[in-house]
């Protein structure tokens, strides 16, 4: 940290250098239609929205194509018992927890932070939900309690990072380590199972022909988008991520912004925890959401949000989560042993990293600052 | 001078106080056997932590070490078992693979300018996936050399210091010399302190980075060898989460996670503190194992809090970028 003030401004420069061409560059294309609708009509002026995200869209296309090649019925859909079934729906359904996590994670990473504790928060909210519903609490109250537990965890992270100014990776690491212990404390060291059809509904119910988790994802996505793109919050998050001190001088309450993104991440993790707990009808403090934080970070990175903070895209992070899940499903469908899963995943990560590499992208070589990444 | 050593002294003080408390509770803690087992049981973690110390001192992070340990154990089990490669030869190959893997990650980090977090995350998936490909089942190792190496030990008044504990102590010693007494070590500190000024000072950034991750990968492989000696088996799901334990030990040991400050000896004490908590919980018998996680988390938090306080005192202001 002693070094940061020296290294930071220049490393920031490479992130924000496109912004020198115009403030709209720094904003995500999602924001562009809201703010600069006329720019859309004037072709040639300003960047074409979406071009930046060609790798992601192309990537998803390629993965889906591969899925279709290994399993020709991949895109087949059928309606049964008032719900759609099919591999594509399955991808959306199975990918729901990581997608939910990536919503909060995007905002956290956009402020230049990271949240390693989401997996542990999943375990905690699941443990709270399973224990309370077994204790005879009505389902709505159980859900509220589980969500509050997530918000509390997020607030703890936010407090450490925004007020005490502890590095995000360290602050959330403590909760990541201690969180599973806390979850086990709640479940008293056993896997708590429950029989409660209304709570299980969160995972196996269906609303509007779609599985409930998919609807939850779409709902949370809509809320997140409204929060960050229909208000100035998204811009403020990007400003804090690009340069905290400058954003403070510009009058942005960086402290509250940073606090809020971790609370949001905690809430998203709690929703994901509810989905996972309802899915297995039990809470496993040791294994619920294990390593999902890494998948979520991966989804955000695949979605093109820089780990150094700054401009972000929630929609692309969701796309990134779907790419990961489509890959997992494809490997299962192809009949390859699931052992290949990790290898394929790491190769895809490397390819996407190379494509997005600042060095190859023609920006300032940032290799000098590679030691700084967190 | 005292100020420089304050975090290290705090950590050591906590360990000594903790050990004394344990001794007051259970008299057997005073025996050499418990002390020796503390070292032997945490040998593989300690060896990894040395590599992690270098990586964190340079301002980076290496998430792949747990997977490299697992890969090494499976590789050794397959190489020594079905493939009939002599164990010592297999050890050398495993070390070479680990070092090459680390060097490759370092090269990617340097050449593409991608944060180490993501590169080593990909490395973590790759190494874990590779060990799944070798075998998804636990493969026992029944070579006579393994039994012989496991029997080697240094008797110390009632206890026996196993070979793997001695290896760990030697690695810590070598790591300490490398970090604090050589040019490479100085380069690592310079890089962690400020990469921009390190380069201006003439530190070969690329070479140093590659060497750091090569060292971490190689030590992870050595740790895998030790782990396979310890368990006499190779298992692709072994050592999950070791990277986090190692990072926690390094941080508890007083190394700044942003890089540029810390001591290899601190990580050693960090390992011992974690081991002490575990041993205490085993001794107690009524406490459940999840208290280990809570205790380590609380310790981590308090050490980070202490570090933060020091920084505020030193710099005279709390204004440090959170990123």
Interface residues (C-beta under 8 A of the other chain):
Chain A: X1 X2 X3 X4 X5 X6 X7 X8 X10 X111 X112 X113 X114 X161 X162 X164 X165 X166 X167 X168 X169 X170 X171 X173 X174 X175 X176 X177 X178 X179 X180 X181 X182 X184 X185 X189 X241 X244 X245 X258 X285 X294 X297 X298 X301 X307 X308 X309 X337 X339 X340 X341 X342 X343 X344 X345 X346 X347 X349 X350 X353 X354 X357 X358 X359 X360 X365 X366 X367 X368 X369 X370 X371 X372 X373 X374
Chain B: X58 X59 X60 X61 X63 X108 X109 X110 X111 X112 X113 X114 X115 X116 X117 X118 X119 X121 X122 X123 X124 X125 X126 X128 X129 X130 X132 X133 X136 X191 X192 X193 X194 X195 X196 X197 X199 X205 X206 X209 X244 X247 X248 X251 X256 X257 X258 X259 X260 X261 X288 X290 X291 X292 X293 X294 X295 X296 X297 X298 X300 X301 X304 X305 X308 X311 X315 X318 X319 X320 X321 X322 X323
